[in-house]
Amino acid sequence: MLELLAYLHDPELVARFQRRCGLFLVEAAPLSAPAETERPRGQLRARWDHQDKNSNYKFKENGCAAGGRSRPQYEVRNWLLHFLFLISSGLGHEICYITCLPCIHWNLDPFLCRRLVNMWTVVMYVGQVMKDVLKLPRPLSPPVVKLETRVDAEYGLPSTHAMAATAISFTFLLSAPSRIQFQFEVGLLIAVTLSSLVCLSRLYTGMHSVLDVISGALISAVLLFLTYPYWETFDHFQLTSHISPVVALALPLFLSYTYPELDHYSTTRGDTTTILGVGAGCSVGYWVNEQLGQTFEPQGALPVPLPTLTANALAAGVARFLLGVTALVATRQIVKTASLQVLYSWYRVPKSDTTARRRREIEVPYKFATYTSVGLVNSILVNRVFILLGLL
């Protein structure tokens, strides 16, 4: 069993997949002194191997030394697969979910959006915490080609891209039949295809081992299995209980402050706080809509037919998307700026110190306030603006 796990975690397995897909690592090109290339091969290799337990933190960036002496070089021989996997990987980023999930609220059914946000929040929190507790490294480069660098300081197992893609695809598949009419087999095919593309994209971009991806998908499947019987019970509590908004704000904030500490800075705590903030804001917003008696859910007997895609309907959908995203981006920028100014003043931090926002006492409250506000605006305000403008 241990041999199998070691095999699935082997970076050479990822490198072979990349080469099969037409992505090849080539020797790094020197940026400064030509004498660099004249070093003995053993000394060059020592620079690749100088790293902490997390394979990419601090000393390596996209397969090359972080000191600026070389730049990553790779060759793409299959551009179709290259762009397919880059786009698929983008589908798993938090910014994609924060912009795409509201579209379901604005254009299809807020009920489905609420379910997806709830499960997304749960699986992402579990996955992020597992990364920083298990502390298993990402694939080494070389032999792997790394196409992303932002999360290089994060640990690898499980792949939260795989977790989120699996959870969102199959939560939608399990929840939608009671709300809208569609062919289940087609929905199953779409769910499997999308989640598979996101999982494979994490191998192609060199960010995860096969073990990371398989573990992420399996953990999401287990979480779906364990929580599915309680979805309706939680819906009732979330929408009707008087303590629902208190729990929705207090619990995520507590989880953000108690997130596991690392010996170096990682984006995991900030990303987790972002996700928990969105979940908290949406939860409170849906509770407020229920209390006001205006949930914006489809009228009539359920499940309702899928809306006909006409030119007018498409134009209205695009208008709602552009206006809604503009509102969310503006909210994010305004609240982020204001909260950082308040926190910098409170802790007497110079405004020029951009690294201070990495401190827990600043990072957690500013991100939580920012993205809770985004969730509130999405769930409460945007649809009411659409009604005023005749878009809904």
URGIFEN-V603682 format. One record per pair of residues at least 12 apart in sequence whose C-alpha atoms are under 10 Angstrom apart, sorted by the first residue. I is the first residue (numbers start at 1). GAP is how many residues later the second one is. Records with the same first field share a line. If there is no record, write none. Layout:
# URGIFEN-V603682
I=GAP  GAP
This chain:
# URGIFEN-V603682
4=207
5=205  206
6=205
7=202  203  204
8=201  202  203  204  205  206
9=127  128  129  130  147  148  199  200  201  202  203  204
10=128  129  130  199  200  201
11=127  128  129  130  131  132  133  192  195  197  198  199
12=127  128  129  130  131  132  197
13=126  130  131  190  196  197
14=125  126  129  130  131  188  189  190  191  192  193  194  195  196
15=124  125  126  127  128  129  130  131  188  189  190  191  194
16=127  128  187  188
17=127  183  186  187  189  193
18=58  64  126  127  183  185  186  187  188
19=56  57  58  59  125  126  185
20=57  58  184
21=55  56  57  58  59  60  61  64  183
22=53  54  55  56  57  58  59  60  182
23=51  52  53  54  55  56  58  59  121  122  181  182
24=49  50  51  52  53  119  120  121
25=38  47  48  49  50  51  116  117  118  119  120  121
26=46  47  48  49  116  117  119
27=37  43  44  45  46  47  115
28=35  36  37  41  42  43  44  45  46
29=35  40  41  42  43  44
30=38  39  40  41  42
31=37  38  39  40
32=36  37  38
33=36
36=33  34
44=21
45=97
47=12  13  17  18  19
48=12  15  16  17  92  93  94
49=16  91  92  93
50=15
51=89
52=85
53=82  83  84  85  102
54=81  82  83  84  85  86  98  99  100  101  102
55=81  82  83  84  85  86  97  98  99  100  101
56=81  82  83  84  85  93  95  96  97  98  99
57=80  81  94  95  96  97  98  207  208  209
58=94  95  206
59=94
60=80  81  89  92  93
61=80  85  86  87  88  89  91  92
62=78  79  80  82  83  84  85  86  87  88  90  144  145
63=76  77  78  79  80  81  82  83  84  86  143
64=77  78  81  82
72=73  74  75
73=72  73
74=71  72  73
75=70
81=120  123
82=119  122  123
83=118
84=113  114  117
85=112  113  114  115  116  117  118  119  120
86=61  62  111  112  115  116  118  119
87=110  111  114
88=77  106  107  108  109  110  111  112  113  114
89=72  73  76  108  109  110  111  112  113  114  115  116
90=71  108  111  112
91=70  73  74  103  104  106  107  110
92=68  69  70  71  72  73  103  105  106  107  109  110
93=67  68  71  72
94=30  67  70  177  178  180  181
95=179  180
97=19  20  23  67  68  71  178
98=19  176  177  180  227  230  273  276  277  280
99=222  225  226  229  230  279
100=13  221  225
101=12  13  15  16  67
102=12  15  180  219  222  223  226  273  276  277  280
103=214  215  217  218  219  221  222  275
104=12  217
105=191  192  273  274  277  278
106=190  191  211  214  215  218  272  273  276  277  280  285  286
107=200  206  209  210  211  213  214  276  285
108=71  72  188  189  190  198  199  209
109=67  70  71  186  187  188  189
110=176  185  186  187  188  269
111=64  65  68  124  175  184  185  186  187
112=59  60  61  63  64  67  68  185
113=55  59  169  266
114=121  124  165  168  169  172  265
115=53  56  57  60  61  116  117  119  120
116=48  51  52  53  54  55  56  59  163
117=51  54  158  159  161  162  163  165  166  258
118=50  53  113  116  117  158  160  161  162  164  165
119=45  48  49  52  101  104  105  108  109  112  160
120=43  44  45  46  47  48  51  100  155  156  159
121=43  131  151  153  154  155  156  157  158  159
122=42  45  98  101  102  105  153  154  157
123=37  40  41  43  44  45  93  96  97  98  100  101
124=35  36  37  39  40  43  96  147  148  151  152
125=35  127  130  131  134  143  144  146  147  148  150  151
126=32  34  37  93  94  97  146
127=30  31  32  33  34  35  36  37  88  89  92  93  141  145
128=26  27  28  29  30  31  32  131  132  140  141  143  144
129=29  130  131  139  140  143
130=25  26  27  28  29  30  130
131=23  24  25  26  27  28  29  81  129  137
132=22  23  24  25  26  127  128  129  130  134  136  137
133=22  24  127  128  129
134=21  22  23  24
135=19  20  21  22  23  127
136=18  19  20  21  22  76
137=15  16  17  18  19  20  71  72  75
138=14  15  16  17  18  19  21  68  69  70  71  74
139=16  17  64  67  68  69  70  71  73
140=66  67  68  69
141=65  66
143=63
144=59  60  61  62  63  64  65
145=58  59  60  61  62
146=56  57  58  59  60  61  62
147=55  57  58  59  60
148=54  57  58  59
149=58
150=116  117
151=56  115  116  117
152=55  114  115
153=111  112  113  114  115
154=53  110  111  112  113  114  115
155=52  53  57  111  113
156=51  52  53  55  56  57
157=51  52  53  54  55  56  57  58  59
158=50  51  52  53  54  55  56  57  58  59  60  61
159=40  43  48  49  50  51  52  53  54  55  56  57  58  60
160=39  42  48  52  53  55  56  57  59  60
161=34  37  38  40  41  47  52  55  56
162=33  34  35  36  37  38  39  40  46  50  51  52  53  54  55  56  57  58
163=32  35  36  50  51  52  53  54  55  56  57  58  60
164=31  34  35  52  53  56
165=26  27  29  30  31  32  33  34  51  52  55
166=25  26  28  29  30  32  33  50  51  52  53  54  55  58
167=24  28  49  50  52  53  54  55  56  57
168=23  26  27  52  56
169=18  19  21  22  23  24  25  26
170=17  18  20  21  22  25  50  51  54
171=20  53  57
172=15  16  19
173=12  13  14  15  17  18
174=13  14  50  54
175=53  56
176=127
177=125  126  127
178=124  125  126
179=118  119  122  123  124  125  126  127
180=118  122  123  124  125  126  127
181=121  122  123  124  125  126
182=121  122  123  124
195=22
196=17  21
198=15
199=13  14  15  17  18
200=13
201=12
235=48  52
237=50
238=45  46  48  49  52
239=44  45  46  47  48  49  50  51  52
240=46  47  48  50  51
241=46
242=45  49
244=39  40  43
245=35  36  38  39  40  41  42  43
246=34  38
247=33  36  37
248=28  29  31  32  33  34  35  36  39
249=27  28  30  31  32  34  35  119  123
250=30
251=25  29
252=20  21  23  24  25  26  27  28  116
253=20  23  24  27  111  112  115  116
255=17  18  21
256=13  14  15  16  17  18  19  20  21  104  107  108  109  111  112
257=12  16  103  104  106  107  108
258=102
259=13  14  101  105
261=99
265=93  94
266=92
267=91
269=89  91  94  95
270=87  88  90  93  94  96  97  98
271=93  96
272=92  95  96
273=90  91  92  93  94  95  96  97  98  99
274=89  90  92  93  94  95  96  97  98
275=92  93  96  97  100
276=91  92  95  96
277=87  88  90  91  92  93  94  95  96  97  98  99
278=89  90  91  92  93  94  95  96  97  98  100
279=92  93  95  96  97
280=88  89  91  92  93  94  95  96
281=87  88  89  90  91  92  93  94  95  96  97  98  99
282=89  90  91  92  93  94  95  96  97  98
283=89  92  93  96
284=88  91  92  95  96
285=87  88  90  91  92  93  94  95  96
286=89  90  92  93  94
287=92  93
288=88  91  92
289=90  91  92
294=86  90
295=84  85  88
296=83  84  87  88  96
313=78
315=76
316=70  74  75  76
317=74  75
319=67  72
320=62  63  65  66  69  71  72
323=59  62  63
324=53  54  57  58  59  61  62
325=53  57
327=47  50  51  54  55
328=43  45  46  47  48  49  50  54
329=45
330=44
331=39  40  42  43  44  45  46  47
332=35  37  38  39  40  41  42  43  45
333=37  41
334=36  39
335=31  32  34  35  36  37  38  39
336=29  30  31  32  33  34  35  37
337=29  33
338=28  31  32
339=23  26  27  28  29  30  31
340=16  17  22  23  25  26  27  30
341=25
342=20  24
343=14  18  19  20  22  23
344=12  13  18
346=16
347=14  15
